[in-house]
Amino acid sequence: MADELEQSPKGWTESQVSDWLRSIGVKKQYIEKLYEEEVNGQVLLSLNEDDLKSKMGMKSGPAHLIIQTRDELINSKKKSQEKKKTSSGKTPQLEQEHIDAKSVQCLPATSEATPAQIPKKDEAVVKDRQTAQELNVSTSKDDCRPRPFDQEAIDFIYVKHRVIQPESGAFNLISPCHEFKSLAKAVTLDRTRLQAKFAYEVLRFATGCMNIRSNGTIHFGVMDSKEGTGNVHGEIIGIPVPEKDIYVDALDYIERSFSSSKEHVRQCIRPPRFIEVMDGESTEKRYVVEVDIVPSISIVKNKVYEVRLPNFKESSNKVEFEKETILRRVGAKTEPVTDISDFHERVKDRDAQREEAEKTLFLGAPDCCQDLGRKLKMLMTSGKKFIEKEKWFILVTNKFNPDDLRNLDWLLNMTMFCVFDFDPDSKVSGLCSQYRQHHVANIHSLQSYRISSDMSIQEFTTHLHLFDQTSWIFCNGRSDYKGDDSPCNEMTWFKTKMTVLREAVSLICKQILPKGTFQVIFLLTSPVEKPLLHTFNEFFTDMEGHEDIICICESEKNFQKWQSFTEGSCGTETVNNSSVVGMKMSHINATLEQIQSVNVCARKHLPVFVKGTCLLETHEEEKMYSLEILTVDHCDETSQAFIEEEKENIDQQFYHGGRINWLNLWLAEHRHVGEVIERDAYQDVSNCVNDSLKSNADQTPVNSINIFHHPGSGGSTVARQVLWNNRKGLRCAVVKPSYSPAVVAQHAVELREYEEKDPQRCLPVLLLIEDSDREYLDDLRNELEVATNAKRILCGTLCFILMSCRRSHDPEKRCKESPLQNVSVTHKLSEQEKRQFAKKRKVLEEHYEHEFILTFVLMSEGFDKKYVQQFVKHLLQGLDSTSLVTSLILYVALLNTYVQNSFISQSHCEEFLGNFLIHLERFRQHEFEKSLGDQAKLIFLHLRDDKTHIKSIRIIHPLVAKEILEQLLGDKQTQSSLAMSLLCNTVLFEHRFGRAEYLSFLKALLITRSRISKGDKYDSFFSPLIVHVREKEKSPDKAIELLTKAFQCFHNDPFFAQQLARLHYTDEKFEEAKYWAETAAQQLPKNSYILDTKGQVYKKWFEAKCKAIENDRVQKTPENIADAVATALKALECFQECEKAAEADPERNNSSGFFSEVEVGCSVLKLISSSEVFANRANGHSECMKYLSTPEYIPEEVENAWAPFHDGLKKLNKAMQDALDWISEDLSYFQTDIGFDGEETPESHEEKISHPLKWLAKKSSEYGKYFSETALQRKSIATNLTPFQKRMIIYRLGGGNMTSILFNLTDQKDAVTLLETILSLYPRNPKMAKFGQRDIVNYIMANLTLNCLSPTIKKIAQLKDLQELCHQFPKDKGTCLSSGLFLRTLLFWPEDHDPDNEKETKYEIVQAAVDQLKKDYLIKMKDIPQRKRRLYTHFFLGSGNGLDKFVHKRKFESVTKMFSVSEKRMKWFRGEAWKKPEIATMLNCVSGWTEDGQVYLEGPRKRKFNILPLHLPSVPHSNENITFYLGFTFRGPVACNILVKQ
């Protein structure tokens, strides 16, 4: 590419244009488009913005970028050519190695950096950087200072290709003049020739300096313009120095070159100094060799020096000396003196000038002492009074002295994101070891920061526990580590670690932490090595400047090398302004302690069981990172100075609408501010907590309290007040979002047992969980119960109280559902609350302007709609509707109105408003708020993420957001056009920081449906925004446009295609719906939810065709209905695909395909049976049955019209029967009343069946109707019927499957008569009949159900007959139906009076069935947690005999019929309902024992029979004799109500 850039862009090929476009960040699609259009360099030069937009279809942004960057490139070329012409007659060639040091550093040019050895995932990084280098070639190089003149022991460094200021003459005799020599050719010569050349140049320059009495420095390894190699004058190249003594010994020529005053010359010419040259592109060591000349007046007074310069003569092959010459410096040159007498005469004048100059130097005013303390404070606080607690700090450091380690208290209070540590011994004896005594630090290597291509940033940060605990990165290995990360020398470091360091820095600065949220501190405590300097270069490049980088260095000597390196990037003034040099570590410590908001090394305490307190160590607290732990002395550590300075801001932020924090409550408690009002709900929640704490033998280890609140009504404040006021008596914590229930439970258990001796005697933990769904709470509860069970906590011990705070559209209704557990918080204030709020409002209005306590004012008005309208109207007056800020307000209002807890990150806002142009980075937040304008300042709340500290904004209240949206849009703009504008805003969409959250909010805006269970007003089929666009704006097409645009923006996301399919079929645009459903299915061919949508398209299409036939009164000839039948069969095919995908999915359960298949099957049967062929003749129904159930029979009338789908229709009977049986079995396994909210995903069911048992009974009957005779006379049905016909009649009567039969116990109307009729259809001697498995199951279930309803009926078979019938089930248990195995466990359960041998036989039958049931159950359950699909217990072992001993669950559910479904389930599950006396009389109490947490019954011959406990926590931890009730499920027998025998 370097060669390419020799020529102007005019000569570029299409490929070279593509490379250039890629390097400036143009999107791939545009690059490909320009390549296809054959845009070469010449074409590129002729294009303008309009061409790119109109002809190439580009957006304005990239078009502007291309044209602007092209013009800059052309201009820079012109300038560089002009510069070359003036600096040299020749045109120097641009070479790859002479790249601008500001451009991105290249990989070290070492063997390991060859393309073959660069890992694939890094190739792109390398390529991008190289391309950037190639394209940013510039003839202007960074300037740098020369080494400080004539100073001993200076640690200084040069950087290759930087430029030292030009050679100069003497202007004040003290400031040195400079001369540059590259010595490039001489270093290739032998020792003698090299020494002669070096001595020649040094002595020539020195004589010239001494004769005019001026200080000077000659530099070797620096380009002189005379050398014309393409490098600029003064450019540092460096020379290899294999032996330093070559140059030192070369000065021995002094003795032979000067005839007199040799000793004086020696005193004036200092020994050579070797300054290392850093080069990011090479690992070869190079130096600049410098010689200082110091002609002190005391040495040179009255003297003129003559020199005989040594010169190696090739002709004689030896060093010869030129004739004696007097030399002097004239301007930037050294020349022989022509007028010698005049020169001698003016010696005294020169001596006088030198003497005066030296006096001035010694008598000059002493350096003014800088106020380093103030400078340090300003740098650390970015100009504020205190260090921001929310700002992340990144520390880069090297080896610490033991004394310095004693003065690091300031460091322990900083929110440290990570430490780049160059001390390999740090963990043993350095900073790391000291830090880990106080904090948790996870040790990582640079390799740990290599992110794999399939990992998201969020997954990566979770994996390394970033934001939870400090990441300690050992940048040069560890001396104590046995793994593969040993320390290495500089050369090896550049080869092996430099690229990885670059990636780590880039990842942190460009993808994890947005600009302005972090500060980098270089803490230099020992001599600076080159790798550390390179680390600065990487941060400087990736942070796009120095604003958030500061350097602290005690030793000025150590700082010199740092300064010489960094000045090239930032300039001398900037380096000095952002560095604190010469301050002792103890002084730094004392100074920084003053500006920290928290007192150093504050101690925290927790309450203990015996009513005292214990110390909570910080590093132990940090191990429980998923919890925000509230301590007894919480906030006591806040410094007095911080309180005085910030208390009003903290108070006002809360009343403006910010979430309450602990400092608000602390300030109120300590009377620094007024009290925080306690709403009535506070007392209700406190009562619930106190009731939980009362000792009770039936106490469960985990209790729940639910606070349901209107959004923005203060639910979170109530919850936090309860926590705050219980912190001294209970262990209290807030669960941080985004951690799994398992992690939270582990930390909660650790918090409960922290510093307690006995797990049985601990204080309960009060946990606050905010904005989580029901499923998360259930999972957490389950994890805690399992944990307490494993710890063998005694029954009746309360361990945890889960206080959940969730938004709800109707909190009061939720409260009524479970008054003992639920508390509501609404916008409506009680009379007492109104008085409190009015009083508080008066006090606040004395201190604050109305606008600054907005939310409190709205709250005190009860969020009255008219008041909110007036308030918003007043607020928006004078707002410029065309400004960017107004657009931002609208975007945030749209998100806040429709997406719960949504926000836009400040980083996004700055990018959108163009704030990245602001250079006052130290005052970034102030500038951002200023740029928002007055109205936006009042409307927006500034938030910080509790975990990442990343700033964001939202509108002060959801109701205000909604009103702003309505008023600002007015009649001119619609919400759909606003949403489209938001989607099309590429600046926001493409911004990399906080991108995952932003995109998730956009998806939620367009896809997430409203759910009553989530606290919404209603259940919707589309997202509320899409519903609004369709119904309020009456623009279904706009909704389609929106989702189509989203589909494109989200890279053809299949879930948007799925939504589009739903939208189109809802509007009966079936061709388009089909297109979108197929588009989604092509991308996710194994996703059962998407395949279900595809089926729904055809189902709705089929229904529409049927409707059209009815409405248009079309004759139902085979030809006329053929199209509809074909569509129905296509729907069935899709649903069968959906079923297969659902069965194969190991993690989710989706039964929608089966339900839909049955519904479509029934509809198509209805259509066929009503067709003219079958409906208009006497035996039409029989003909229809015959056609559908006889393989070879096809009526003549339909033979041609239905030719394509005879096979499909004839398979209908079996397909429907299989689907009905699958549904029946699924409902037999699991409870159907579990109403989990579940996480809302785009792939939820199309249509939910609300009463599946009732639905199945109805559809089974309907199915049977189409395959049985129409006229059903119950008394004469049993004659002349085939087994198939009888089976279909049984289906029709509701006896076709186990679930439908058992449904008779729920819907008991005519149930006895129906069951009697069903039984009459079976052979009189069933044992002799050849039954299929399903027939046996249905026959037995019909008898059991009838016996439950009316045990006196004589027709019911005896238990022994039913047992005998069970022997007809297959011997191979693997082929036996689960329902058959269930009946074996039920019917063969031994009775107490059975002889031992019979008992043994029965136990063996039961055991074999249970073993197979377990296997079937595991397949059916997949990897879904048990609590999400709880087993359904059909029968319990009763106290009767024969069939009377089987008591169905429905019989005693009347005990809990007064309660809601969720409470009823809880009462059974927790064991409360079992204690009712009615239950004891019905059921048989079985004796057994527990052994190591397992429940056993005694079988024959003392054999143990293992029983599954239905509720695991009810199993005693010790080995005990127990009693329990025995239930029968599809997993085997279960134990309920387990009690220890007294």
Salt bridges, closest charged atoms under 4 A:
ASP19 OD1 - ARG22 NH1 3.04
GLU37 OE2 - LYS33 NZ 3.25
GLU49 OE2 - HIS64 ND1 2.99
ASP51 OD1 - LYS55 NZ 3.65
ASP71 OD1 - ARG70 NH2 3.02
GLU97 OE2 - HIS98 NE2 3.99
ASP122 OD2 - ARG450 NH2 2.25
ASP150 OD1 - ARG270 NE 2.80
GLU152 OE2 - ARG273 NH2 3.07
ASP155 OD1 - LYS561 NZ 3.78
GLU167 OE1 - HIS233 NE2 3.61
GLU179 OE2 - LYS181 NZ 3.69
GLU179 OE1 - ARG329 NH1 2.42
ASP190 OD2 - ARG193 NH1 2.55
GLU201 OE1 - LYS181 NZ 3.95
GLU201 OE2 - LYS197 NZ 2.78
ASP224 OD2 - LYS181 NZ 3.91
ASP224 OD1 - HIS233 ND1 3.62
GLU235 OE2 - LYS141 NZ 3.75
GLU235 OE2 - HIS161 ND1 2.78
GLU243 OE1 - ARG191 NH1 3.57
ASP245 OD2 - ARG191 NH2 3.74
ASP249 OD2 - ARG191 NH2 3.35
ASP252 OD1 - ARG266 NH2 2.80
GLU255 OE1 - ARG266 NH2 3.05
GLU276 OE2 - LYS530 NZ 2.59
ASP279 OD2 - LYS160 NZ 3.58
GLU284 OE1 - ARG286 NE 3.29
GLU290 OE1 - ARG147 NE 2.65
GLU290 OE2 - HIS219 ND1 2.63
ASP292 OD1 - ARG147 NH2 2.92
ASP292 OD2 - ARG273 NH1 2.99
GLU314 OE2 - ARG193 NE 3.02
ASP351 OD1 - ARG213 NE 2.62
GLU358 OE2 - ARG354 NE 2.79
GLU388 OE2 - LYS384 NZ 3.54
GLU388 OE2 - LYS391 NZ 3.95
GLU388 OE1 - ARG944 NH2 3.19
GLU390 OE1 - ARG944 NE 3.76
ASP403 OD1 - ARG406 NH2 2.38
ASP423 OD1 - LYS399 NZ 3.10
ASP425 OD2 - LYS399 NZ 2.94
ASP468 OD2 - HIS465 ND1 3.66
ASP480 OD2 - LYS427 NZ 3.95
ASP480 OD2 - ARG478 NH2 3.17
ASP485 OD1 - LYS497 NZ 3.86
GLU503 OE1 - ARG450 NE 3.02
GLU538 OE1 - ARG129 NH1 3.76
GLU538 OE2 - ARG502 NE 3.28
ASP542 OD1 - LYS510 NZ 3.50
GLU567 OE1 - ARG145 NE 2.37
GLU620 OE2 - HIS619 NE2 3.88
GLU620 OE2 - LYS623 NZ 3.36
GLU621 OE1 - LYS604 NZ 2.95
GLU622 OE2 - HIS439 ND1 2.54
ASP633 OD2 - HIS605 ND1 2.69
GLU644 OE1 - LYS647 NZ 3.57
GLU645 OE1 - LYS385 NZ 3.37
GLU669 OE2 - ARG727 NH2 3.04
ASP691 OD1 - LYS694 NZ 3.22
GLU753 OE1 - LYS791 NZ 3.26
GLU756 OE2 - ARG731 NH2 3.79
GLU770 OE1 - ARG659 NH1 3.81
GLU770 OE1 - ARG720 NH2 2.93
ASP773 OD2 - LYS1014 NZ 3.74
GLU775 OE2 - LYS1428 NZ 2.23
ASP778 OD2 - ARG774 NE 3.73
ASP779 OD1 - ARG1427 NE 2.48
GLU785 OE2 - ARG781 NE 3.35
GLU785 OE2 - ARG1470 NH1 2.88
GLU817 OE1 - ARG814 NE 3.55
GLU831 OE2 - LYS834 NZ 3.60
GLU833 OE2 - ARG679 NE 3.04
GLU845 OE2 - ARG841 NE 3.07
GLU845 OE2 - HIS850 NE2 3.43
GLU851 OE2 - HIS874 NE2 4.00
GLU861 OE2 - ARG841 NH1 2.84
GLU910 OE1 - ARG924 NH2 2.75
GLU911 OE1 - HIS991 ND1 3.83
GLU921 OE2 - LYS515 NZ 3.95
GLU921 OE1 - ARG924 NH1 2.28
ASP946 OD2 - ARG659 NH2 2.71
GLU990 OE2 - LYS27 NZ 3.11
GLU990 OE1 - ARG995 NH2 3.65
ASP1016 OD1 - ARG807 NH2 2.75
GLU1033 OE2 - HIS1028 NE2 3.54
ASP1037 OD1 - LYS1069 NZ 2.96
ASP1053 OD2 - LYS1003 NZ 2.92
ASP1067 OD1 - ARG1030 NH2 2.94
GLU1103 OE2 - LYS1099 NZ 3.65
GLU1110 OE2 - LYS1116 NZ 2.62
ASP1123 OD2 - LYS1105 NZ 3.04
GLU1133 OE2 - LYS1130 NZ 3.43
ASP1145 OD2 - ARG1148 NE 3.04
GLU1159 OE1 - LYS1099 NZ 3.23
GLU1183 OE1 - ARG1177 NH1 3.72
GLU1197 OE2 - ARG1177 NH2 2.38
ASP1218 OD2 - LYS1214 NZ 2.74
ASP1221 OD2 - ARG1334 NE 2.44
GLU1225 OE2 - LYS1420 NZ 3.92
ASP1226 OD1 - LYS1420 NZ 3.34
ASP1226 OD1 - ARG1429 NH2 2.95
ASP1237 OD2 - ARG806 NH2 2.87
GLU1240 OE1 - ARG1011 NE 3.58
GLU1243 OE2 - ARG1148 NH1 2.06
GLU1246 OE2 - ARG1062 NE 2.67
GLU1247 OE1 - LYS1099 NZ 3.50
GLU1247 OE2 - LYS1100 NZ 2.43
GLU1262 OE1 - LYS1259 NZ 3.57
ASP1335 OD2 - ARG1287 NH2 2.94
ASP1361 OD1 - LYS1327 NZ 3.68
GLU1364 OE2 - LYS1327 NZ 3.82
GLU1391 OE1 - HIS1393 NE2 3.00
GLU1391 OE2 - LYS1445 NZ 3.30
ASP1394 OD1 - HIS1393 ND1 3.90
ASP1394 OD2 - LYS1402 NZ 2.85
GLU1398 OE2 - LYS1402 NZ 3.48
GLU1400 OE1 - ARG1501 NE 3.18
GLU1400 OE2 - ARG1503 NH1 3.98
GLU1404 OE2 - ARG1503 NH1 3.84
GLU1453 OE1 - ARG1450 NH1 3.60
GLU1472 OE1 - LYS1467 NZ 3.06
GLU1491 OE2 - LYS1504 NZ 3.23
